[in-house]
Amino acid sequence: RHFWGWLNAVFNKVDYERIQAVGPDRAASEWLLRCGALVRYQGYQKWQQDYNGLPTGPLGKYKIEAINATDSCIMYRGFDYLDGLEHVTEIKLQKCIYIQDECLQRLSETKNLQKSLLQLKIISCGNVTDKGVIALHKLTNLEYLYLSDLPGIREKETTVRILQQALPNLELELDLE
């Protein structure tokens, strides 16, 4: 188990030179796919899941529009890859064992995501608590938030009230005990 934690930390190490060399979308795609997540590009229906099948072509042609991080090993350490993404409208975090409150806080403080992110689903991430969900209030354009199977959410009513006060246009769907 310790070995996998170490390996996942290696997969999440940010390569700033790579971001400079190939652009934020390509570098983030490489990070996400390395960690087992899927990406979908603007103008495409198909999810990209094969690292070796990443599209080639002019740099900047493929813009990440959606991220599905189901069962992936993405962790806080790699979140700097998200900074340059300007077109991400939806993110799904499901069964991500390394996602915790700091990750959601970092997500909500990412300037580009504050502008572009419209849909967020957080499902079965055992390390997420009320604090992390409340931190999402900075995602001012968020239209839809789905929260399911989050045992760390202890103050459901309070958390919902705070989010709805901060984001009055937010459609909030809950499937919590």
Buried (B, 14 or more C-beta within 10 A) or exposed (E): EEEEEEEBBEBBEBBEEBBEEBBBBBBBBBBBBBBBBBBBBBEBEEBBBEEEEEEEEEEEBBBBBBBBBBEBBBBBBBBBBBBBBBBBBBBBBBBBBBBBBBBBBBBBBBEBBBEBBEBBBBBBBBBBBBBBBBBBBBBEBBBEBBBBBBEBBEBBEEBBEBBEEBBEEBEBEEEEE
